[in-house]
Amino acid sequence: MHLFQLMQLKGVKPDVFTYCTLLSCLYRMRKCEAALELYNEMQTRGIKANLHIYRDLLHGLCQNHQIADALSFLKLLETKGLDCDISLYTIIMDGTTKHGDFDTMKAFFDNLSTKGLQPDVQLYTVLINGLCLNGKFEEAKQFLLKMEEDGCPPNSVTYNVIVQGFLKGKKFHEAVPILEEMVGRAENEDSARHKTMDQGPRNWEKLGETRRTA
């Protein structure tokens, strides 16, 4: 902050990137009130915030256990008619789930479609992680199944999160079929990749023959 004040004394006008850097630093230092004051100052100066700043603000509030403030801030953004993308709701649902507020998480998740948004792999993964951290293993499995139903198959990160969560929760037997599913999916992907690579030379040969006879 001293450098920021020095910049102003020297007549150097801070831009959105300056504010973004300072906000990130303040949240890492757990100075949430100072960060919000800085954001308000930025607004007063007529500097338009970008999506990165909104993410930093929400993430900082959730990390510092100020879930109510994060929800209020997101509501403010929605009221202003700003284009809130899936990443902002991912941060909110990650925070509410980790803090055990499953009703709020569920309400946000169920309302995504009304906002024209679709859950992605990252959103499902943070929800599964938060549920496992709170011992909600059955709910975590349900979300894993829902990913497939919604045409959003889990990736290696998702599988690692849920398997690690089950193991830490001493749910060893329940973790085995998920681990087997993860290994099976990886083997299928490798098989498909090798098949494509094996077909490559033959396809090039056919292309060469076609060119010679053309």
N, C-alpha and C positions, 0 to 999 in steps of 0.2 A: 504493500500500500504506500510505503514511503516513495518508491519509484514512481508510482502513479501520480502522487501529489507533486513530485518534482517535475514530471512531464507537463503538468498543468501550469506550474510556475514558469516553465520555460516557453510556454505558449504552444506546446505540442498537443494537438487535439486527439484524444483517444477515439479509436474507431470500434466497430463491433468486435473485431478480433482481439483488441486490447481488453475489452470488458469480458469477453469469453474466457480469456486466459486467467484474469483476476478472479472471476467467479469460480472457476475450477480450483484455484489455489485456496480460496476461502472455504470452500466446502471440504477440501482435504484437511484443512485446519479445524474443521467442525465449527466454523463461525457462520452459522446459517443466517442469523439476523443481519450481520454485516453484508452478506451476499445479497439478501433481499433488498437492503437499503441501496446497494450498488446497482441492482437491477432497476429499482425505481428511479434512481438518478439518471440512468441511461435513458429511460423512457422520457424523463423530463427534458433531457437534452435533445430529444427527437431522433435518437438513434434506434433504428428498428432492429429488434432482436431477430435472430435466425433460429432455425430448428435445433441447431447444436446448443444454443444457450438454453432453450426450453428443456432439452434433455438433461443438461447439466443441473439446472435448477430442480427438476423433479427427482433426478437421481440423488442429488445432495440431500434433499429433504427426506427422502425415503431412507437413505443410509444413516441419517441422524435421527431416525425414529419419529419424524414429524409427518406421519402419514396424513393426518387431518389437513395440515397445511398444503401438502402435495395435492390432495384431492381438491382443495379449494382453488389452488393455482390452475389445475387442469380445467376445472369448471369455468374459471375466468377466461381461459383461452378459448373454450368452446363457445362461451357467451359472446366473445368478440368475433366469432365466425371464422377463426383461424383454421387453416388446414392441418388438423392434427393427424399425423400418420400413425401407423401401427406401433412404431418404436416408443411413442409416448405412453400408449396404453400398456405396452409390455413392461415398461418401468413401473407404472402404477400397480399392475397386477403382480409383479415380482415383489414389490414392497408389501402389499396387503397380504399376500400369501405367506411370506416369510414371517410376518407379524401375527399370523393366525386369524386374520380377518377374511375368512373364506366366503362369507355372504357378499361382501363388497367385491371380491375377486369374481365370484360367479355372476354377479349383476353386470359387471363390466364385460365379462366374456360373452354373456348372452346378448348383450346390446351391440356387439361389434358389427353384426350384419346390418343393423339399422343405420350405422354410420358409413356403410359401404366398404367396410374393412373385413379382410379375411385373416384368421390366425395363421402365422407362419411357423416354421420349425423353431425359431428362437423363442417365440412366445410360449409354445407348448413346452419347450425344454425348461424355461424358468418356472413355469407353473408346476411341472413335475418335480423339479428340484425343491421348490418351496413346500410342496405337499409332503415329500419324503422327510424334509427337515422337521416337519411337525408331526411325523408319525402317521400321516394319512396315506398309507401304502395302497389300500384298495382304490382310493380316488386317483392316485398316481397311475395305477394300471388302467383305469377307465379312460384317462386322458391319452395314454399310449394307444389304446384301441381306437379312440376317437380320431387320432391323427390319421390312421389308415382309412377310416370311414370318410374323412374329409379330403382324401386325396393328398395328404401332406405327410408322407412316410417319414418316420424318425431317422435321423442320421446317427453317425457314430457317437457324437457328443450326447445326444439324447439317451442313447442306450447306456453310455458310460455313467451318466448322471443317475439314471434310475437303478442300475445295477449297484453302483456305489452306495446309493441311498438305502437300498434293501440290505446290503451287507452291513452297513453301519448300524442299521436297526435290528440286526441279528435275524433277519428274515431270509435265512440261507436257502431253504427249500423253495421259497417263492422266487428267489433270484435266479435259480438254475434255468427254468424254461425261458426267461427273458434273455439270459446269457446265450442259450442255445439258439434262440431266434436271431440274436445279433450276429453270432458266428455264421449261421446259415445264410443270412442276408449278405454278409461280406463275401462268402464263398460264391454265391450266385453272381454277385457283381464282378468278382474276379474272373469267373468262368465266362461271363458275357464279354468282358474286356479282352480276354485271350482269344475268344472266338472271332471277335472283330479284327484283332491283330492277325490271326491266322488267315482270315479271308482276304486281308489286304493285298498280299502278293498275288493271289489268284485273280483278284479283281483288276489289278494293274496289268496282268498278263492278258486278260480278256480285253481290256481297253486297248492294249497294244495291237492285238489281233484285229480288233475292229478298225483301228486306224490304218493298218496295212491293207485291209481288204476294201477300204473305202475309196 
